Amino acid sequence: MEITTLQIVLVFIVACIAGMGSILDEFQFHRPLIACTLVGIVLGI
């Protein structure tokens, strides 16, 4: 499996949003179920 530049950027964006979500605790986005699901979608796994 080869990771493209677009996938790296999208994973970075998801990680940044998850990090802000854990600080703000507004949308419960930092929960592993949500964050890992979005990373899986980005990577196409």
C-alpha positions in Angstrom: 0.0 0.0 0.0 1.4 3.3 -1.0 0.3 6.5 0.7 -0.1 9.6 -1.5 0.6 13.2 -0.6 -3.1 13.9 -0.6 -3.7 11.2 2.0 -0.9 12.6 4.2 -2.5 16.0 4.1 -6.0 14.7 4.8 -4.7 12.6 7.8 -2.9 15.7 9.1 -6.1 17.8 8.8 -8.1 15.1 10.6 -5.5 14.9 13.3 -5.5 18.7 13.8 -9.3 18.8 14.1 -9.2 15.8 16.5 -6.6 17.6 18.6 -8.6 20.8 18.7 -11.7 18.8 19.5 -10.1 17.2 22.5 -9.2 20.6 23.8 -12.5 22.2 23.1 -14.5 19.0 23.9 -17.4 20.4 21.9 -18.2 17.7 19.3 -16.6 14.7 21.0 -14.5 14.3 17.8 -11.4 13.1 19.7 -13.0 9.8 20.6 -11.1 6.9 18.9 -14.1 5.5 17.2 -14.8 8.7 15.2 -11.1 9.7 14.6 -10.0 6.2 13.5 -13.0 5.9 11.2 -12.2 9.1 9.5 -8.5 8.2 9.1 -9.6 4.8 7.7 -11.8 6.5 5.2 -9.0 8.9 4.2 -6.5 6.0 3.7 -9.1 3.9 1.9 -8.6 0.9 4.2 
